[in-house]
């Protein structure tokens, strides 16, 4: 049975799930939807919360990217995307939650502000400051070798892949481009490795195409 994933190609939350599906070799369908679809009557009939990604796998229906990723890890255990060591498993989960609760929402704030006028308001620069603060915290918590937790690609790596592209793009769009060698040397070293994976490269290419309107 083919899995169905309702997603937006430029969503960093959707990208996590697509990378996990690809890493595990799970075939899936991704119906073409628009930004407005999740909150439309049709979209709300699929997920009453009006959000994507949303996974349908037989009688399993799940929202929230990390919940979906953990479900896929349990339901399709090979290849494993969580370490065996309990401390490393906890670190992977911490990194994923750091992304979803802090870095991801901050990137969304910066993205939306480019079109709703907030970026031009006095004091908005503090939101860019916050991005740099989060990057500094992340840098203090990682030591890529080559992935976040060593040689094993994990759910944490899947979480951050597309967001790296947004960090570079949005910091530049707000007039304070990140210096990858100075501001996030560890993360840039990690990205050089992770972006070589076919699952990640495909998702990033699709996101860039969607953002450019092609």
C-alpha positions in Angstrom: 0.0 0.0 0.0 1.4 3.4 -1.0 1.6 6.1 1.7 0.1 9.5 1.0 1.8 12.6 2.2 0.0 15.9 2.1 2.9 18.4 2.0 4.2 21.7 0.6 7.6 21.3 -1.1 9.0 24.5 0.4 8.0 23.6 4.0 10.9 22.6 6.2 8.5 20.5 8.2 7.3 18.6 5.2 10.9 18.2 4.0 11.8 16.3 7.1 9.1 13.7 6.5 10.0 13.4 2.8 13.6 12.8 3.6 12.7 10.1 6.2 10.4 8.4 3.6 13.2 8.4 1.0 15.8 7.2 3.4 13.6 4.2 4.3 12.7 3.5 0.7 9.0 3.9 1.4 7.0 4.8 -1.8 4.6 7.6 -1.3 2.2 9.8 -3.2 2.3 13.6 -2.6 -0.9 15.2 -4.1 -0.3 18.7 -5.6 -1.8 21.2 -3.1 -1.6 25.0 -2.7 -0.7 27.1 0.3 -4.4 27.7 0.9 -5.4 24.1 0.7 -4.8 23.0 4.3 -7.3 25.5 5.6 -9.8 24.9 2.8 -12.9 22.7 3.4 -11.2 19.9 1.5 -8.0 20.3 3.5 -9.8 20.5 6.8 -11.6 17.2 5.9 -8.1 15.6 5.8 -6.6 17.3 8.8 -9.0 19.4 11.0 -6.0 21.3 12.3 -5.5 22.8 8.9 -1.7 22.0 8.7 0.7 20.0 6.7 2.5 17.7 6.6 -0.2 15.1 7.1 0.4 11.4 6.6 -2.1 8.7 5.6 -0.7 5.1 5.8 -3.6 2.7 5.6 -5.8 3.4 8.6 -3.1 5.5 10.3 -3.6 9.3 9.9 -1.0 11.5 11.5 -0.1 15.2 11.6 3.0 17.0 13.1 6.3 16.2 11.4 8.1 14.8 14.4 5.2 12.5 15.3 5.1 11.3 11.7 8.9 10.8 11.6 8.8 8.8 14.9 5.9 6.7 13.5 7.8 5.9 10.4 10.8 4.9 12.5 8.7 2.5 14.5 6.6 1.1 11.6 9.5 0.8 9.1 12.5 0.2 11.3 15.1 -0.4 8.6 17.3 1.4 8.0 17.3 2.8 11.6 17.2 6.6 11.8 17.6 6.7 15.6 20.7 5.5 17.4 20.7 2.4 19.6 22.4 4.2 22.5 19.7 5.8 24.7 21.7 9.0 25.3 22.3 9.5 21.6 18.6 8.8 20.9 17.7 11.5 23.4 20.2 13.9 21.7 18.6 13.2 18.3 15.2 14.0 19.7 16.4 17.1 21.4 17.9 18.4 18.2 14.7 17.7 16.4 12.6 19.5 19.0 15.0 22.4 19.0 14.4 22.7 15.3 10.6 22.4 15.5 10.0 24.6 18.5 12.7 27.3 18.1 14.7 27.5 14.9 11.9 26.5 12.5 9.3 29.0 13.9 12.0 31.7 13.8 12.7 31.0 10.1 8.9 31.2 9.5 8.7 34.5 11.2 11.5 35.9 9.0 10.0 34.5 5.9 6.5 35.8 6.4 7.8 39.2 7.5 9.2 39.8 4.0 5.6 39.9 2.6 3.4 41.3 5.5 5.4 44.5 6.1 6.8 43.6 9.5 10.3 43.5 8.2 10.1 47.3 7.7 8.9 48.1 11.2 11.2 49.6 13.8 12.7 47.0 16.1 12.2 44.0 13.7 16.0 43.6 13.7 15.6 41.8 17.0 14.1 38.9 15.1 17.3 38.6 13.1 19.2 38.8 16.3 17.2 35.9 17.6 18.1 33.8 14.6 21.8 34.4 15.3 21.3 33.5 19.0 19.7 30.2 18.0 22.5 29.5 15.6 25.1 30.1 18.3 23.2 27.7 20.6 23.1 25.1 18.0 26.8 25.5 17.2 27.5 24.8 20.9 25.6 21.6 20.8 26.9 19.8 17.7 30.2 18.3 16.6 29.5 16.9 13.1 31.3 13.6 12.3 30.0 14.0 9.6 26.4 14.0 10.8 25.0 15.4 14.0 25.5 12.1 15.9 28.5 10.7 14.0 28.4 8.4 11.0 24.7 7.6 11.3 22.2 9.8 9.5 19.3 10.4 12.0 15.9 12.0 12.3 17.7 15.1 13.6 19.7 15.5 10.4 16.4 15.2 8.4 14.9 18.0 10.5 17.5 20.6 9.7 18.3 19.9 6.0 16.1 22.4 4.3 16.3 24.9 7.1 20.0 25.4 6.4 19.0 26.8 3.0 16.5 29.1 4.7 19.1 30.4 7.2 21.3 31.5 4.3 18.5 32.9 2.2 16.6 34.7 4.9 19.5 36.3 6.7 20.5 37.7 3.4 17.0 38.9 2.6 16.9 40.8 5.9 20.2 42.5 5.1 22.4 40.6 7.6 23.7 37.6 5.6 25.2 34.9 7.7 28.9 34.3 7.3 28.9 30.5 7.1 32.6 30.1 8.1 32.3 32.6 11.0 28.8 32.2 12.3 28.1 28.5 11.8 31.3 26.6 10.9 30.1 23.4 12.4 26.7 23.6 10.8 28.2 24.4 7.4 30.5 21.4 7.7 27.5 19.3 8.5 25.6 20.6 5.5 28.4 19.9 3.2 28.0 16.2 4.1 24.3 15.9 4.4 23.5 17.7 1.2 25.3 14.9 -0.7 22.7 12.4 0.3 20.2 11.8 -2.6 17.2 12.1 -0.3 18.3 15.5 0.9 19.4 16.8 -2.5 16.1 15.9 -4.1 14.1 17.6 -1.4 16.2 20.8 -1.6 16.0 20.9 -5.4 12.2 20.6 -5.1 12.0 23.3 -2.5 14.1 25.7 -4.6 12.0 25.0 -7.7 8.8 25.8 -5.8 10.2 29.0 -4.3 11.3 30.2 -7.7 7.9 29.4 -9.1 9.1 26.9 -11.6 
